[in-house]
């Protein structure tokens, strides 16, 4: 665990509850960002942010410091996301996320001008595709490819083995890739 | 295999594609890695899937950061402060 986090946690456990505000200021941006990506709804993201820090404060005694404090917070936030309206959604047919799930678009859109990938529509297409992922796949993709956590950290957070995390991540990436391929094909018509 | 805008990949391609993320992250051990590389050399469709998958990963990694609006941070901090005040030891 980060030394600054460790010191703050020890102070809070010793009764200096005001030190929790420092933990909030150090970590609230990443938790909000994660929640916004998972829920895609500002009110849900705010609810997750609030629930996460209230739960972290109330259960700080159970935090043993074996994992990073941010990993522990992400675990609480992931559970909180599952309780939100949109965070629990799983609207994508599972078949589409499978590598053998029927037609595979093979249009090479990577050769399009770079400007295309900077456009708001492209960012929107990625957000849409991520939002349509089933929850277990979305969690892994957001943590690994958007928040930059390691497969081992994601494994601890979601309570699955590292191979299971990697398998879900691959399915999630293929799903998003297929959605982008279709979007780019449509935009060319 | 014939490249086109939409195609159903054959079973040998799909078997390799199942390991494509691991291949991109250099986690496929050497003999299997060589086999995928050889397949990519003559399969245009699989090369497209590889390129577009790499680009997808890059686009996800570059997705813009969403910072909490100041009003949100203030509201949540206010709720937290009320909770902290309830737990603060009474002044001597």
Interface residues (C-beta under 8 A of the other chain):
Chain A: X15 X17 X18 X20 X21 X24 X28 X29 X32 X33 X36 X37 X42 X45 X46 X49 X50 X53 X54 X57 X58 X99 X100 X102 X103 X104 X105 X106 X107 X108 X109 X110 X117 X122 X123 X126 X127 X130 X141 X145 X146 X148 X166 X169 X170 X173 X174 X176 X177 X180 X181 X185
Chain B: X3 X4 X5 X6 X7 X8 X9 X14 X17 X18 X20 X21 X22 X27 X44 X45 X48 X49 X51 X52 X53 X54 X55 X56 X57 X59 X60 X61 X63 X64 X65 X66 X67 X68 X72 X73 X75 X76 X77 X79 X80 X81 X83 X84 X87 X88 X89
